[in-house]
């Protein structure tokens, strides 16, 4: 299955001065992302930088960008404008080590 690198950042409903976990619908957003991780759709995810502007990087395993966009459109933070996607790029892994290969296979339920 193809991989994508996704960059999300704070949207127009983000409350400046509040941490990520203090934003509205944090619990719903976290549950949504954790469910995507559990099913192998999101391989890795986490915030980028020092937090001055909230940005997050996600590695996603999806059949195509349309499916990726449709799934992310269901995120409570996307729906409410707390988060927005700013970039989606296809990603081809050319180099990794066996530990990462095993971890990705385990997360995405694939055979290494």
Buried (B, 14 or more C-beta within 10 A) or exposed (E): EBBBBBBBBBBEBBEEEEEBEEBBBBEBBBEBBEEBBEEBBBBBBEEEEEEEEBBBBBBBBBEEBEBBBEBBEEBBBBBBEBBBBEEBEEBEEEEEEEEEEEBBEEBBEEEE
